[in-house]
Amino acid sequence: MFKIAVKSAGRRMSEKTEYSQIIEAKDGNLIPLCRKPGSEQEVALHSKYNPKREAEGFCSGIDGSCLFFIVLGLAGGYHIEKLHETVPKAKILVVESSENAISFLMQIPQVRAVSELPQVYITDEARLKDSVLSLYKPAIHGNLTILSLRQWEAVFQDNEKKCKSIIQEAIQFLAADFSVQSHFGKIWQKNIFLNLALAGKTKSFSDIRATIPGEKLKKTAAIIAAGPSLNQSLQELKLHRDEFFVIATDTAFSALSKQGLACDAVVSIDGQMVSHQHYMEDISGSPIFVFDLCANPSAVRKVLESSCSVLFSESGHPLAQYASFFSGIRHFLHLESGSGTVTIAAASFAKALGFLKFRFFGADFSFIDGQPYCRGTYLETQFHGKSTRLSSAEQSYSALMFRTPLTKIAENIMTSEVLTAYKNSLDDFMKRKDEPSPENTWEPFDIKAFKAQYCKELKKAFKSEDQIDENSYALTTLLPLCAKMGKGAAFLAYLKTLRYTELL
């Protein structure tokens, strides 16, 4: 991404690019020429008479309410200047064919002037996807608009098609993330604040790791999910319990407890109230409970009341990450959760502890013999407790399984697009090269210091309802909440968050 002028050695382009030379239009403004591929014919990228007047036509009919534009073609920059004048509050991402092309065009004074505008960002095709992902915030900007400079599109046809494909790919990635944020944004934001208020009663990662001797780390980390196949695996786990360090997901925890199988650790990332039901049974033994800061605080309080060791972690929510590093030293363990599955978070915890051997139980990511989960989960109690002749437990399980289209992968085994994504995400995580174990320096979380610093940075980012610093990390912490509240709700999300801090 380019925000400053780039020097160029000569007036003419190298043979590897399409730009050929820069000439003066009739009104004295400089415009670039392009040579069509396989041709000696040169094409002007702007009017040879009055490029600034032509730029007015480029901006005619522009939606003034749009807050994010992607413009294909930098050329002489006249259309970019006019677009910025038309929609001064909008971010404008300008795409050129290559870094070399941008360097060449920087010889034009108008291009240099455009590159210095605060809302304009210039990138090339190679860095387009990263630029879209870093700059475009759907929760803040709403829909984006793609514009093409007509002459650039005619000359750079292949680049134009590839750029649109890259943009579409980036948008699809953001859309999937935005969909989750818009559903859970408010829950996550409130849960994080409520959990931060409980942080003083929890352990640090160094405290937890100190309780696990080196001999235990030589065992196999058994990652227990709540898939149907766990019904058949329980006997093996019981027979060879001493060979494993058992790390259960929250849904599997109640199933293991009912079978009298003790866990060494339990991991939970679900922010919904339903996760509280995983801990309704009496908690036996002394497992380590690992809760994401987004997890349901009622579940955290229930476990703390049982005098169990609780460790808070974060898995990428910007507010949780901010809280973890606000003082410059890490306060909470970072766990990967892939596309949002607790099974990966459990495996990530095992890696953080230093385990080298892993084995998964119940990680089916499929429905087997018409069962979505193993026996003993909270759903079994819930569905059978409400079962009647007219609404049986089987109907409830079927409604759960068939809420999205299913695909048959083997006899009596079905899966869905979401479950397949979870499985692929776990496979990718386990193939990834292991990161070094987290550092030993962990600082206790000071909630008063956090509150003072966070409120100060929020107020600095939101000078007024119309003056918002989009580059502030404090604003980033509000994006999931903004997704829930809708476009234009950044200032309301800011006010709501200030009220949330009063809970601390």
Beta strands, then each sheet from edge to edge (+ up, - down):
strand 1: 19-24
strand 2: 30-35
strand 3: 42-44
strand 4: 68-72
strand 5: 91-96
strand 6: 120-124
strand 7: 145-148
strand 8: 220-224
strand 9: 244-249
strand 10: 265-268
strand 11: 288-292
strand 12: 309-314
strand 13: 333-334
strand 14: 357-361
strand 15: 367-368
strand 16: 406-410
strand 17: 413-416
sheet 1: 1+ 2- 3+
sheet 2: 6+ 5+ 4+ 7+
sheet 3: 13+ 12+ 11+ 10+ 9+ 8+ 14+
sheet 4: 15+ 17- 16+
end
